[in-house]
Amino acid sequence: MRIVFMGTPDFAVGSLQALAEAGKYEIVSVITQPDRPKGRGRQMLMTPVKEYALSQGYEVHQPQRVKTPEFVAQLREMNPDLIVVAAFGQLLSQEILSMPKYGCINVHASLLPKYRGSSPIQWALINGEKVAIYLHTSKKKCIFAPCLSPNLRL
């Protein structure tokens, strides 16, 4: 199965690593946010997903915007059977969501719809709740879709 992985922070590395270690999938490309300056010295740093992807020899793309016609055409040429998204940081267009044969799966760091936004794990912990991973199919204009992993709790 040809998989395109989209993710950016540390949280997303585990999902990419799990796909890689399964040994059953062809990861045709990894899409991540562009490198940005960080820290006091404003040193240009790679995203954690990019670091891992390059260490595994995967092709990496870092578009400013995934919705541009140029990038959509590039993604279409990759001919993915499935797109796996984990904390990528950009909204995907309906054109991208409907491109892969088996659709897109999103790995979200909380139980939706209760904890959304930039820090779902932190708010669950602050509120004294268990942390969970919500795995669901991605659909345009859908706040949350049926959960594919209802019993996956950390």
N, C-alpha and C positions, 0 to 999 in steps of 0.2 A: 504494500500500500504506500503510495506517494503522499508524504505529509509535508506541509509547510507549517512551520511553527512561528507564532508571533508572540513575543514577550520582551520585557525590559528589565525589571528589578530582580533582586535576589530571590524573591518569592517564585518567580517564573522558572528559575534555573532547575529546580527540582522536577518540574513537569517535563522539561526538555531532557534532562538526565534520565528520567524513567523511560521515556520513549527510546532514547539511544541505547540504554542498557537492556531493553526488552529484546533487541536484536531482530525484531520481526518487521520493522518498518524502514522505508527508505526516506530519510529526512532530506528532501530536495533543496530546502533553503530555510534559513532562519531570518526573520524580519524583526528588527528592533529599532528603538528610537535612536536618532543621531547622537553621537558622542557630544557631551557638553562639558564646559568648565565647571569644576567643583572644588570645594574647600576654600580655605583662606587664600591660597596661592592661585586660585582659579585655574588649576592645572586641568588640561583636557584629559578626561578619563573615559574609558570604554564602559558601556553598560555591562552589568554582570552576565547577562545572557550572551552578549557578543564575546566576552572573554571565554566563556565555556564553549560556545559554538566554534570559535577559532581553534581552541585547544583540541577539539574533536575533528577538525578539518572540514566543517560545514561551510557552505557558501552563505555569506551574510549580506543582507541589504538593509540600508538605513534611510528610508525615504523621509523627507520632511513631512509629506502628507501622502497617505496611501490611496486617497481618492482621486489623485490626478490621473488623467487618461494614460499618461506614459507608464506610471507604475502599474495600473490595472492591466495594461497590455503585457507588461513584463511578468506579472503574476499569472496571467492566463497562459503564457508560454511555459511556465513551470508545470502546468497540467496537474494540479494537486487533486488527489482523491479525497483528502480531508485537510482542513485547516484547524489547528489547535491554537487557541488563544489563551494566554495567561498574563494578566496585568500588562497588556501591551501599551495602553496609553492613548490610543486613537480609536474613534468610532469607525466601524467598517460599513461601507455602502452596501445596499442590497445587491448590487452587481457582484461584489466580492463574496458576500454571504451565500449567494446562489451559485457561485462558480464551481466549487468542488463537488464531485460525484456524491459524496456522503455528507456534505454540508460542513458546518463549522461547529466546533465544541469549545465552550468557554469554561475555564477553570477559575472560579471566583473564591476569594478568601473569606467567605462568610456564608451564612445561610441567608439567601435572598428571600424576600425583599427586605427583611428587617435591618440588616446592616449593609449599607451601600456607601459609596464614596471613597475617599482617599485613605481611610484608616479603619477598615471594618474589623480587623483582628484586635486592634487596640480598644475599640469601643466595646466589643464583646467581653474582653477581659476586664475592662473598667466596670462593666455592669455585672460582673461575676458570673458570666455565662461561659459555657464550653465553646471552644473555637471549632469551626467546621469548614470543610471545603465543599462548595456547591458546584457540581459539574452539570452543565446544561447545554442544550443546543442553542445556537445564536440565531435570532430572528430580528429583522428590522422592526423598529418601533415596539419592541417588546421589553418591558422592564425585567421580567424574569420568565423563563420557560420551565416546563416540567423538569424536575431534578432527575438526573441520571444516576446519582449516587446518594440516595436518601439516608443511608446509614453510615456514611463516611464522616466520622467525628474524630477530632484529635484530643 
